[in-house]
């Protein structure tokens, strides 16, 4: 029998089970948004995830911290970036977290089945920190306490970086190119990437390359990057960093000549993307670009403390090395 034929019964069962609201610790959560899975884990609700993302299931540290994720179903999303509401209901989902850009069809049906759909904006630092707080508000006081501690830590790092970079002239800001997904995909302004580059004192060479594109990202010509001649390159993946450093067409770029091509740190997720680990991204980049101004900042210790305090994970020295210098 098709699942669609079972929907009325599923809805009736779900509605009946929700007559008495479950304690927050028992809430069933689904999210196809990989970085949102990390935020859920940070807030103490990783064990409540009943539908996840294939990307999240593949990240070693995420899998280590949440071993049961191997058996959690992947929320299916079609080529049109559209969810399957029947699957969401079948998982017994009570809260579904999605980016606002994702299509969630048949929301009336989901509401009847007791599914609360929370859609959040993305692609800026402000949207990220707001999402952490709003996620916690949906989960309960224990998550709110953690979110408040996280916001204090985030604000502390912002203040530290701003103080250390105070007085840095615009013409002395280090030029940077950031590749994501492949060596020639990058982002401009406005974007989350632009926000953390601004905060860390970097001058994004691609800042104005996507003025006509709504999402301010896309593929660019290699000649455009070579002409911009960034002093530093940060690649999301090691394979891209290796390609940039070994391909002859990139050989004359300052970042390659002076061995300043870095792989972006990656823990529960890539620090540079929509994860709460973003609190470390701009601190890491500021220290990487201006080491003399951040001589007393030990990124290994910051990393160790962050994962212990916010994820209750004790990282080994080897794991810290893998987070800060991803092997793949």
C-alpha positions as CSV (number, residue, x, y, z in Angstrom):
1,X,0.0,0.0,0.0
2,X,1.3,3.5,-0.9
3,X,2.2,5.8,1.9
4,X,-0.2,8.4,0.6
5,X,-3.1,5.9,1.3
6,X,-1.9,5.7,4.9
7,X,-1.7,9.5,5.4
8,X,-5.2,9.9,7.1
9,X,-4.3,7.2,9.6
10,X,-0.8,8.7,10.2
11,X,-2.3,12.1,10.7
12,X,-4.8,10.8,13.2
13,X,-2.1,8.9,15.1
14,X,0.2,11.9,15.2
15,X,-2.6,14.2,16.3
16,X,-3.6,11.8,19.1
17,X,0.0,11.5,20.3
18,X,0.3,15.3,20.5
19,X,-2.8,15.8,22.7
20,X,-0.5,15.7,25.7
21,X,2.5,17.8,24.6
22,X,5.8,15.8,25.0
23,X,8.6,17.2,27.2
24,X,11.1,19.1,25.1
25,X,13.7,16.3,25.7
26,X,11.4,13.9,23.7
27,X,10.8,16.2,20.7
28,X,11.3,14.6,17.3
29,X,13.3,16.8,15.0
30,X,14.1,16.6,11.3
31,X,16.3,18.8,9.1
32,X,17.8,18.3,5.7
33,X,20.0,21.3,6.4
34,X,23.4,19.8,7.4
35,X,24.7,22.8,9.3
36,X,21.4,23.0,11.2
37,X,22.1,19.5,12.4
38,X,25.3,20.8,13.9
39,X,23.4,23.6,15.7
40,X,20.9,21.0,17.0
41,X,23.8,18.9,18.4
42,X,25.4,21.9,20.0
43,X,22.1,22.8,21.8
44,X,21.9,19.2,23.2
45,X,19.3,17.8,20.8
46,X,21.4,15.6,18.5
47,X,19.8,12.5,19.9
48,X,16.4,13.9,19.0
49,X,17.1,14.0,15.2
50,X,14.9,11.5,13.3
51,X,15.6,12.9,9.8
52,X,18.9,14.3,8.7
53,X,21.2,15.2,5.8
54,X,23.5,12.9,3.8
55,X,26.3,15.5,4.2
56,X,26.0,15.5,8.0
57,X,26.1,11.7,8.0
58,X,29.4,11.7,6.2
59,X,31.4,14.2,8.4
60,X,33.7,12.2,10.7
61,X,33.5,14.4,13.8
62,X,29.7,14.7,13.5
63,X,29.4,10.9,13.2
64,X,31.8,10.3,16.2
65,X,29.9,12.7,18.4
66,X,26.5,11.2,17.4
67,X,27.1,7.5,16.5
68,X,23.3,6.9,16.0
69,X,23.3,9.2,13.1
70,X,24.3,6.3,10.9
71,X,20.9,4.8,11.3
72,X,18.9,8.1,11.0
73,X,17.1,8.3,7.7
74,X,18.1,11.0,5.2
75,X,15.3,13.6,4.5
76,X,14.7,13.3,0.8
77,X,14.8,16.5,-1.3
78,X,14.1,16.4,-5.0
79,X,15.9,18.2,-7.8
80,X,13.6,21.2,-7.4
81,X,14.8,21.6,-3.8
82,X,11.4,20.4,-2.5
83,X,10.8,18.2,0.5
84,X,8.6,15.1,0.6
85,X,5.9,15.8,3.3
86,X,4.8,12.1,3.4
87,X,8.3,11.1,4.6
88,X,8.4,13.9,7.2
89,X,5.1,12.7,8.6
90,X,6.2,9.0,8.6
91,X,9.2,9.9,10.7
92,X,6.9,11.2,13.4
93,X,8.5,14.6,13.1
94,X,7.3,17.3,15.5
95,X,9.7,20.1,14.4
96,X,11.1,20.5,10.9
97,X,13.9,23.0,10.4
98,X,14.6,24.2,6.9
99,X,16.3,27.2,5.1
100,X,13.7,29.7,3.9
101,X,14.9,29.0,0.3
102,X,13.6,25.4,0.5
103,X,10.1,24.5,-0.8
104,X,7.9,22.7,1.8
105,X,4.8,21.5,0.0
106,X,1.5,20.7,1.6
107,X,2.2,22.6,4.8
108,X,-1.5,22.4,5.8
109,X,-1.1,18.6,5.8
110,X,2.0,18.8,7.9
111,X,0.3,21.1,10.4
112,X,-2.6,18.6,10.7
113,X,-0.1,15.9,11.5
114,X,1.4,18.0,14.2
115,X,4.6,19.1,12.4
116,X,5.8,22.6,13.1
117,X,7.8,23.9,10.2
118,X,10.5,26.5,11.1
119,X,12.1,28.2,8.1
120,X,15.1,30.4,8.7
121,X,17.1,32.9,6.6
122,X,20.7,32.3,5.9
123,X,23.8,33.7,4.2
124,X,24.9,36.3,6.8
125,X,26.4,36.3,10.3
126,X,23.4,38.0,11.7
127,X,21.1,35.4,10.3
128,X,23.3,32.6,11.7
129,X,23.4,33.9,15.3
130,X,19.6,34.6,15.1
131,X,19.0,31.1,13.9
132,X,20.9,29.6,16.9
133,X,18.7,31.7,19.3
134,X,15.4,30.9,17.5
135,X,16.2,27.2,17.3
136,X,16.9,27.3,21.1
137,X,13.6,29.1,21.7
138,X,11.8,26.3,19.8
139,X,13.5,23.6,21.9
140,X,13.2,24.9,25.5
141,X,15.0,26.4,28.5
142,X,18.0,24.0,28.4
143,X,18.7,24.9,24.8
144,X,18.2,28.6,25.5
145,X,20.8,28.5,28.2
146,X,23.3,26.9,25.8
147,X,22.4,29.4,23.1
148,X,23.0,32.3,25.5
149,X,26.4,31.0,26.4
150,X,27.2,30.6,22.7
151,X,26.2,34.1,22.0
152,X,28.4,35.4,24.7
153,X,31.3,33.4,23.3
154,X,30.6,34.7,19.8
155,X,30.4,38.3,20.9
156,X,33.6,37.8,22.9
157,X,35.4,36.7,19.7
158,X,34.0,39.6,17.7
159,X,35.1,42.1,20.3
160,X,38.6,40.5,20.4
161,X,39.1,40.6,16.7
162,X,37.8,44.1,16.3
163,X,40.0,45.4,19.1
164,X,43.1,43.7,17.6
165,X,42.4,45.1,14.1
166,X,41.6,48.6,15.3
167,X,43.6,51.1,13.2
168,X,44.4,48.7,10.4
169,X,44.3,50.9,7.2
170,X,42.1,49.8,4.4
171,X,45.0,49.7,2.0
172,X,46.9,47.3,4.3
173,X,44.1,44.8,4.5
174,X,45.2,41.5,3.0
175,X,43.6,40.4,-0.2
176,X,41.9,37.0,-0.1
177,X,40.2,34.7,-2.5
178,X,37.9,32.0,-1.1
179,X,37.0,28.9,-3.1
180,X,34.0,26.7,-2.2
181,X,33.0,23.5,-3.9
182,X,35.7,23.8,-6.6
183,X,38.6,26.2,-7.2
184,X,36.7,28.6,-9.4
185,X,33.5,28.9,-7.3
186,X,33.4,31.9,-5.0
187,X,31.2,34.5,-3.4
188,X,30.8,38.3,-3.2
189,X,28.9,40.9,-1.2
190,X,26.5,40.4,0.5
191,X,27.1,36.9,1.8
192,X,28.0,35.0,4.9
193,X,31.5,34.5,3.5
194,X,31.8,38.3,2.9
195,X,30.8,38.9,6.5
196,X,33.5,36.7,8.1
197,X,36.1,38.1,5.7
198,X,35.1,41.7,6.6
199,X,35.3,40.9,10.3
200,X,38.7,39.2,10.0
201,X,40.2,42.2,8.2
202,X,40.4,40.5,4.7
203,X,39.7,42.2,1.4
204,X,37.6,39.8,-0.7
205,X,38.9,40.1,-4.3
206,X,35.5,38.8,-5.5
207,X,33.5,41.3,-3.4
208,X,32.0,43.0,-6.5
209,X,32.1,40.2,-9.0
210,X,28.4,39.1,-8.6
211,X,26.5,42.4,-8.5
212,X,23.9,41.1,-10.9
213,X,23.4,37.7,-9.3
214,X,20.8,37.3,-6.5
215,X,22.8,34.8,-4.4
216,X,26.1,36.6,-5.0
217,X,28.0,33.4,-5.9
218,X,29.1,31.4,-8.9
219,X,31.9,30.2,-11.1
220,X,34.5,32.7,-12.3
221,X,37.2,32.6,-15.0
222,X,40.6,31.6,-13.8
223,X,42.0,34.7,-15.6
224,X,39.9,36.9,-13.3
225,X,41.4,35.3,-10.2
226,X,44.9,35.5,-11.6
227,X,44.4,39.2,-12.5
228,X,43.1,39.9,-9.0
229,X,46.3,38.3,-7.6
230,X,45.1,37.6,-4.0
231,X,47.8,37.4,-1.3
232,X,45.9,34.6,0.4
233,X,43.7,31.8,-0.8
234,X,41.4,29.8,1.5
235,X,39.9,26.7,-0.1
236,X,37.0,24.8,1.5
237,X,38.5,21.4,0.4
238,X,42.0,20.1,0.5
239,X,41.7,18.7,-3.1
240,X,41.0,22.3,-4.3
241,X,43.9,23.7,-2.3
242,X,46.1,21.0,-3.8
243,X,44.9,21.7,-7.3
244,X,45.5,25.5,-6.9
245,X,49.1,24.9,-5.6
246,X,50.1,22.4,-8.3
247,X,48.4,23.7,-11.4
248,X,50.6,25.8,-13.6
249,X,47.9,28.4,-14.4
250,X,47.8,29.4,-10.7
251,X,51.6,29.4,-10.3
252,X,52.1,33.2,-10.6
253,X,49.4,34.1,-8.1
254,X,51.0,35.7,-4.9
255,X,49.2,33.3,-2.6
256,X,50.8,30.3,-4.4
257,X,54.2,31.9,-4.8
258,X,54.4,32.7,-1.1
259,X,52.8,29.4,0.1
260,X,49.7,31.1,1.6
261,X,47.0,28.7,0.3
262,X,45.1,27.3,3.3
263,X,42.4,24.7,3.7
264,X,39.4,26.0,5.7
265,X,39.0,24.3,9.1
266,X,36.2,21.7,9.4
267,X,34.8,20.1,12.5
268,X,31.2,19.1,12.9
269,X,30.8,21.1,9.6
270,X,32.9,23.5,7.6
271,X,33.6,26.5,9.8
272,X,33.1,28.9,7.0
273,X,29.5,27.9,6.4
274,X,26.1,28.0,8.2
275,X,27.3,26.3,11.4
276,X,27.7,27.6,15.0
277,X,31.4,26.8,14.5
278,X,31.4,30.1,12.7
279,X,32.4,31.6,16.0
280,X,35.9,30.2,15.4
281,X,36.1,31.0,11.7
282,X,36.8,34.7,11.8
283,X,39.1,34.3,14.7
284,X,41.1,31.7,12.9
285,X,41.2,33.8,9.7
286,X,42.3,37.0,11.6
287,X,45.1,35.1,13.2
288,X,46.1,33.5,9.9
289,X,46.2,36.9,8.1
290,X,47.7,39.0,10.9
291,X,49.6,36.6,13.2
292,X,51.5,39.4,15.0
293,X,48.3,41.0,16.2
294,X,47.0,37.7,17.5
295,X,50.3,36.2,18.9
296,X,48.7,35.3,22.2
297,X,45.7,33.5,20.6
298,X,46.3,29.7,20.5
299,X,43.8,28.3,17.9
300,X,44.5,24.7,19.1
301,X,43.4,25.7,22.7
302,X,40.4,27.7,21.4
303,X,39.4,24.7,19.3
304,X,39.8,22.3,22.2
305,X,37.8,24.5,24.6
306,X,35.0,25.2,22.1
307,X,34.2,21.6,21.3
308,X,34.4,20.6,25.0
309,X,32.2,23.5,26.2
310,X,29.6,23.5,23.4
311,X,29.6,19.9,22.2
312,X,30.9,18.0,25.2
313,X,33.6,16.5,22.9
314,X,37.1,16.0,24.2
315,X,39.3,16.2,21.1
316,X,42.7,14.5,20.9
317,X,45.7,16.4,19.6
318,X,45.4,14.5,16.3
319,X,41.7,15.4,16.0
320,X,42.5,19.1,16.6
321,X,45.2,18.9,13.9
322,X,42.6,17.4,11.5
323,X,40.0,20.1,12.3
324,X,42.5,23.0,11.8
325,X,44.2,21.3,8.8
326,X,41.6,19.0,7.2
327,X,43.2,16.0,5.5
328,X,40.5,16.0,2.8
